[in-house]
Amino acid sequence: MAARGCASAAPEVTPVSVVTGFLGSGKTTLIGRLLRDPRYAKTAVIVNEFGEIGLDHDLIASGDETLLQLTTGCLCCAVRSDLVATLLDLRRRREAGEIGFARVLIETSGLADPAPILHALMTDTAVGEAFAIGAVIALVDARLGERTLGRHPEARRQVALADRVVLTKTDLAPAPASLRAAITALNATAPVEHGAFEPAALFAGGLRLPRADAVAQHTGDVEATVVLRAAPVPAAALTLWLQALAEHCGERLLRMKGLVEVAEALGRPAVIHGVQHVFAPVDWLERWPSDDRRSRIVVIGQGIPRHFPARLLDAIVAEVQEEMTSEGLPA
Amino acid sequence: MTDAELRSLLLDCLKLWGVAGSVTAFADGLLIATAAARCVVRRGGAPTRWFIETPVRRRPVPSIVALLSALRRALGADGGARLRIGGA
């Protein structure tokens, strides 16, 4: 379900999708394939390479498409400002008629944490006027993925943050069921695809909202917990909860997304979406997507005690309702 | 919120803050003890819901959210992140 991003943005807003995945997972191959497809010729690509001599840009077949490169290091460390500058430069050059593009694709380095990229896209005002997050795609090698996920926290974070996961190299070996289970444990809401991946999915509305039957799962130190509530949540309690989660979980909060029945807006669920301490503005759906109107929020975290989000929400809701009752307001 | 629920929440917080310590319930409050600090949390009447006591100060706090922030500071844990809402 597209809840925010390119699907709901103004027409002039350009979708920016992020392709992430551990070293050797096939990011460059996928992007190269995309750029050879005439339907995606108007794609600007930002390649983030780790190290002083970039190689990936040479491996991506270039045609008439716009192709840019960042070589100053890992996006998760110090290049966020470079990314913002690059996007704004793209906008300027398009407005000047020097280039034309309809979408942007960012290829992260294999060791990158995608969170700072999403932060830049979510928080920079100038970038937000021209660009919006399309989708985050994480590639996982079907043969080596299980070992990689087990050994490398960067790989786990990449999967945890993704809207979609694509299994690569399935022509060499089928993906074992245990790999799929490990991916689902890291990110229960992201569909896992393999084989003939349709490039259009790279730019489809990104945010996947949790199903009501989603359950807590974990892989290593990354755990996805689900907070389900039948009773509406007062708006003040929701705000306080997000503030407290940001304060106390910080970088441990890899991603959080959900639908919430807010007491003051019954029947119009609020879509919440956050990466670490940065949250997108709340979006409001016109109606619930199904008859199940329970609030459901998936919290994907690293080292967050399993019951902390739910305990905290319960404590805050109880206080807010007590306060409302004492002031004669309907709780 | 019962004392048991509050104790569980505070134990979760100690883990999140990377602080080794214990939370012990006694007659009218909870004692939070670490190697470097000791705090007592007691319930208060409205509008002050909670009191946090250190050896040098007794401070009222109005909500569970404020209590957790105050306790975090009192125990010397690193400051937390501030919620940031992205541009529309």
Chai-1 contact restraints between the chains, C-beta under 6 A:
chainA,res_idxA,chainB,res_idxB,connection_type,confidence,min_distance_angstrom,max_distance_angstrom,comment,restraint_id
A,M122,B,G86,contact,1.0,0.0,6.0,A-B,restraint_1
A,T123,B,G86,contact,1.0,0.0,6.0,A-B,restraint_2
A,T125,B,G87,contact,1.0,0.0,6.0,A-B,restraint_3
A,G128,B,G87,contact,1.0,0.0,6.0,A-B,restraint_4
A,L240,B,V65,contact,1.0,0.0,6.0,A-B,restraint_5
A,L242,B,L83,contact,1.0,0.0,6.0,A-B,restraint_6
A,Q243,B,L83,contact,1.0,0.0,6.0,A-B,restraint_7
A,A244,B,V65,contact,1.0,0.0,6.0,A-B,restraint_8
A,A246,B,A81,contact,1.0,0.0,6.0,A-B,restraint_9
A,A246,B,L83,contact,1.0,0.0,6.0,A-B,restraint_10
A,E247,B,G80,contact,1.0,0.0,6.0,A-B,restraint_11
A,H248,B,L16,contact,1.0,0.0,6.0,A-B,restraint_12
A,H248,B,G80,contact,1.0,0.0,6.0,A-B,restraint_13
A,G250,B,G80,contact,1.0,0.0,6.0,A-B,restraint_14
A,G250,B,A81,contact,1.0,0.0,6.0,A-B,restraint_15
A,H277,B,A81,contact,1.0,0.0,6.0,A-B,restraint_16
A,H277,B,L83,contact,1.0,0.0,6.0,A-B,restraint_17
A,H277,B,R84,contact,1.0,0.0,6.0,A-B,restraint_18
A,V278,B,R84,contact,1.0,0.0,6.0,A-B,restraint_19
A,F279,B,I85,contact,1.0,0.0,6.0,A-B,restraint_20
A,A280,B,G86,contact,1.0,0.0,6.0,A-B,restraint_21
A,P281,B,I85,contact,1.0,0.0,6.0,A-B,restraint_22
A,P281,B,A88,contact,1.0,0.0,6.0,A-B,restraint_23
A,P305,B,D12,contact,1.0,0.0,6.0,A-B,restraint_24
A,P305,B,K15,contact,1.0,0.0,6.0,A-B,restraint_25
A,F308,B,D12,contact,1.0,0.0,6.0,A-B,restraint_26
A,R311,B,L9,contact,1.0,0.0,6.0,A-B,restraint_27
A,A315,B,M1,contact,1.0,0.0,6.0,A-B,restraint_28
A,A315,B,I64,contact,1.0,0.0,6.0,A-B,restraint_29
A,A318,B,M1,contact,1.0,0.0,6.0,A-B,restraint_30
A,E319,B,S63,contact,1.0,0.0,6.0,A-B,restraint_31
A,E319,B,I64,contact,1.0,0.0,6.0,A-B,restraint_32
